Each structure stands twice: as structure tokens, then as C-alpha cells.
Amino acid sequence: MQTNLLFVYGTLMSPFDHPNARQFHAGARCLGAARMPGLLYRISWYPGAMDRPHESINPEDSWVHGELWRVDNPQLFDEIDRYEECSPNDRRPHEYLRVIRSIETIEKSEWQIAWVYLYQHDPQGLERIMDGHFRTEYFKP
């Protein structure tokens, strides 16, 4: 399954202004606010999203909020893989893995299939961002 859609929930969202975000924004088009079922953690100055566990989590308060983008140049995915340090040349185990998930658009409440970078390490000891929104004030590299 392939798609040219990417769901971003952290430092690549439109409010962020740094070289990697600017490069991404120049090569993609924001389709609007979106969300995916999952949990969001503050790793450091950046977030990590994980799939929603099947048990013991209330589905009503376990969403990751972000933006859905259309990427028309497939090479841009290679650039983002390098930014997320999950390209074939990056040291393993990778912190993130690019996978396909179902994403809900906020404005139209439609479900789309999109790529997303999911955090791969154990979140124990990390701060969970309970409302699922990563904000610019967290970004202090």
C-alpha cells in the first residue's frame, strides 16, 4: 500500500520554523488539521507518537493531533526519513519507523490512509502529552 499523504504531529507542523520544517513545507501542501488514534509523548524537545493500545486506554482521550500533508515529490520522504533518523543509513535500532495508518481529517471528518512516524522505544518514564497536542513552546533544541 502506498500513499503520498503524511501525518505530522511535531516539529514538522506548520507553526514550526527551522531548516527541516521549512524544507518540508516548501515541498508539500498542508491539507489541514487531522488526528490519529494513539498516545503522544514528550521525548525531549520533540514528541513521539505510538499506536493506541487495545486495552485499558479510553478511546475518547487517546488521540494524537497534527496536520495532514500531501507530498508530491517522493524524494522528500527520503529527506524526512533522514531527519527522523530512520533512513537505511541511520544506526539501528531506529527511534522512529515510518508506517501507514488511518488518519481522520478534522474539517470533513473523513478517514485517509497516510504515512506517520511512530516512536519505537519504551515510553516508560516519558511525559505523556494528555491532550495529544505538541506545541511550539516544547520546541527548545
C-alpha positions in Angstrom: 0.0 0.0 0.0 1.4 3.4 -1.0 0.2 7.0 -0.4 1.6 10.4 -0.9 0.0 11.7 2.3 1.9 12.3 5.5 0.5 12.9 9.0 2.8 15.1 11.1 2.3 15.8 14.8 5.5 17.5 16.0 8.3 19.7 14.7 7.3 19.5 11.1 3.9 21.1 11.6 3.2 24.5 10.1 3.8 26.6 13.2 7.4 25.4 13.5 10.2 27.3 11.8 13.5 25.6 11.5 15.5 24.4 8.4 14.0 20.9 8.2 10.5 22.2 8.7 11.0 25.0 6.0 12.3 22.4 3.5 9.3 20.1 4.2 6.8 23.0 3.9 8.3 24.1 0.6 7.9 20.6 -0.9 4.5 19.6 0.5 1.0 21.1 0.8 -0.9 21.2 4.1 -4.4 19.7 3.8 -5.5 20.7 7.3 -5.8 19.6 10.8 -6.1 15.9 11.5 -5.8 13.3 14.2 -4.9 9.6 14.6 -5.8 7.1 17.4 -2.8 7.0 19.6 -0.7 8.3 22.5 1.7 11.2 22.4 4.8 11.5 24.5 7.3 14.3 25.0 10.7 12.6 24.2 12.8 15.8 24.7 12.2 19.0 22.6 10.3 16.7 20.2 7.4 14.3 20.5 6.8 10.7 19.8 3.5 9.1 18.9 2.6 5.5 19.5 -0.4 3.4 18.5 -3.3 3.3 20.9 -3.1 0.1 23.0 -6.0 -2.1 22.5 -6.7 -2.4 26.2 -7.0 -0.1 29.2 -7.0 3.2 27.3 -10.1 5.3 26.9 -10.5 5.9 23.2 -12.1 9.3 23.9 -8.9 10.7 25.3 -6.2 8.9 23.3 -5.7 10.9 20.1 -2.6 12.4 18.5 -3.4 15.7 16.9 -1.5 17.2 14.0 -1.7 18.0 10.3 -2.2 16.0 7.1 0.2 16.9 4.2 0.4 15.9 0.5 3.9 15.1 -0.6 4.2 15.2 -4.4 7.9 14.5 -4.7 8.7 11.0 -3.3 12.3 12.1 -2.7 11.0 14.3 0.1 10.2 11.2 2.1 13.8 10.2 1.9 14.8 13.7 3.3 12.2 13.3 6.1 13.5 9.8 6.9 17.0 11.3 7.4 15.5 14.0 9.6 13.7 11.4 11.7 16.9 9.2 11.7 15.2 6.2 10.2 16.8 6.0 6.8 18.6 2.9 5.7 21.9 4.6 6.6 20.9 5.5 10.1 22.1 3.5 13.1 19.7 0.9 14.4 17.5 0.4 16.3 15.7 3.4 14.9 13.8 5.7 17.2 11.1 6.1 14.6 9.6 4.0 11.9 7.5 5.3 9.0 4.3 3.3 8.8 0.9 3.7 7.2 -2.1 4.4 9.5 -5.7 5.7 9.2 -5.9 9.4 9.8 -9.1 11.4 10.4 -9.3 14.9 8.9 -10.8 17.4 11.4 -12.7 19.6 9.0 -14.5 16.9 7.0 -14.3 14.1 9.5 -13.1 11.8 6.7 -10.6 8.9 7.1 -7.5 8.9 4.9 -4.5 6.5 4.7 -1.2 8.3 5.4 2.4 7.8 6.4 3.3 8.6 10.0 6.4 8.3 12.0 5.8 6.2 15.2 8.1 6.1 18.2 9.7 2.7 18.6 11.2 2.8 22.1 9.6 2.0 25.5 7.8 5.2 26.7 8.2 4.3 30.4 9.4 7.4 32.2 8.4 9.8 29.5 5.8 12.5 30.0 2.6 11.7 28.2 1.0 14.8 26.5 -2.5 14.0 27.6 -4.4 16.3 25.2 -2.4 14.9 22.2 -1.2 18.4 21.0 2.5 19.1 20.6 3.0 22.9 21.0 5.7 25.2 19.8 6.7 26.0 23.4 8.0 22.5 23.8 10.5 23.1 20.9 13.8 24.1 22.5 16.6 22.1 20.9 
